[in-house]
Amino acid sequence: MATTVKYEELLGMEGADLGFSDFITVTQEQINMFADATNDHNWIHIDPERAKDGPFGGPIAHGFLTLSLVIPLWSELLDATDVDTKVNYGLDKVRFIAPVPVNSRIRMGAVIDSITEVKGGIQLGVTQTVEIEGNDKPAVIAEGLYRFYAPRS
């Protein structure tokens, strides 16, 4: 369940552990659609028969597909109710630690590491860890930057 705050409360959230999102399943259909959207048709992602004999024992999600799922998972963790605009400002660091096999369930945990006032708003630096159910290693660790712009008067 999302932590819901008002814009002015964001400034006091440095160090906040936002907990975990719900689990979602990464399907072969998603992987295939991502391959089509990005023109990355590597067999380790889209050819289940060939991938069985590959290094991961089956098809795996693209690292960037897993990274893109950070956005819907993030929206489950924090909601600022009275902001004018919310922007995914970028990433400082990303590491793909473990592959995500097809039909894996993943979830994300997030901790707010830094809060900076920027022109017209607030920027949050967030460590986001995407976990694979039943795996000791995370799939992705990313340092995300999000901007929340002040409500218009």
N, C-alpha and C positions, 0 to 999 in steps of 0.2 A: 504494500500500500504506500502511496506517495506521501512524502512529507510535504504538507501544504503550508506555505508562508506568504506573507505580504512582502512587497518589494523592500520596504525599509528593514525587514527582519533578515534579509539576505546578508547584510553587513556583519551580523553576529554569528554567522554559521561556519567560520573557519574551524577546521578540525572535526566537523560533524560527520559521523558515520551514518550514511543513509540506508544501511542495510542492503537487502537483496531484492531484486526483481523476482517475478514469477519465472518459472522455467518455460522455455519455448523449445519446440522441436525443429531441427534443421533438416528439411526433407530433400530428397533427390530432385523433386520438382523445383524447389527454390534454387538449388544449385544449378540446375539446367537453365532456368530463367536468368540467373545472374551471369552464367557463361554467355548466353545470347546477348545480354545487355552490354557486356564488357568485351565481347569477342575473345574471351579466354576459354578456349575449348580443350584445355589440357585433359588428357585421358584420365589422370588421377582424380578428376572431378566428375566427368560425365560418362565414363565407360565402365559401368559396374563389373562387367565380365573381365575386362583387362585389369581393372584395379584390384580384383581379388588376388592377383599374383604380384601386385605392386608392393611398394615398401610399407603401406599402411593396412594391407589386408582387405581393402575395399575403398570405395570412393570417399573423398573428404571434401569439405566445404573449402572454397577459396578463402584465404586469409582476409581478403578485403570484403568478402560477403559477411564473415563473422564481425569484422570491424563495423560494417554498415548497420548491423543489428544493434549496435550500441545506442543508436538514436531512439528506437522504440523502447528499449530497455531503460534508458535514462529517463524517458518521460514517465515511467512507472515509479521513479524514485524521488523526483522533486518537481513540485508545481508551485510557481509563484503566480498568485491569482490576479494581481492588479498591475502587471507590467504592460507596457505598450507593445514591446517586441521582444522575442527570444531568438537568439542567433547562436548557431554552432559556429564558433569563431575559429576553431582549428584544433590541432594536436601538437603538443611539444615532443612527445616520444611515443612510439608504438613498438611493441614486441609481440611476435606471434610465437608463443611458447610451445603449444601442443596442437596437433591437428584435430579438427572436429569431424569425426566420421559421420557419414550420412545417418540420419535418424537419431543423432545425439540430442540430448536435452541440455540446453545451456541457460545460464542466468548470469546476471551482472550484479556485482557489489560496487559501491562508490563511496569515496571519502573526499570531502572538500578540503583540499590542501591549502589553498590560498584564495584571498578575496582582494580585488583591486578595484578602486574606483576609476572609471574611464569616462571620457566625455559623454554625458547623457545617461550613464548607467553604471553597472557593476559587472566585473568579470570574475568568474569562478574558475579556479584551476582544480581539476578533479582527477583523482586516480580512480580509474575504472578497471575492474578485474572481471573478465568473462570466464566463468567456470563451466566445466563440462561435468555433468552429473556422473558420479562414480570414478572420476579421474583425479589423481592427486595434483597434477599440474594444471594450471589455468590455460585456457586457449589463447587469450589475449590480455595483455596489460597495457593500458593506454592512459596517457596524461592528456585529458581533454580540456578545452577552454570554451566556456559558455558565457555569453553576454546577455544580460537582462537589462532592458532599457526602461527608464523611469516612466511611470504613468503620466500621460499628458493631463495638464490641468484644464 
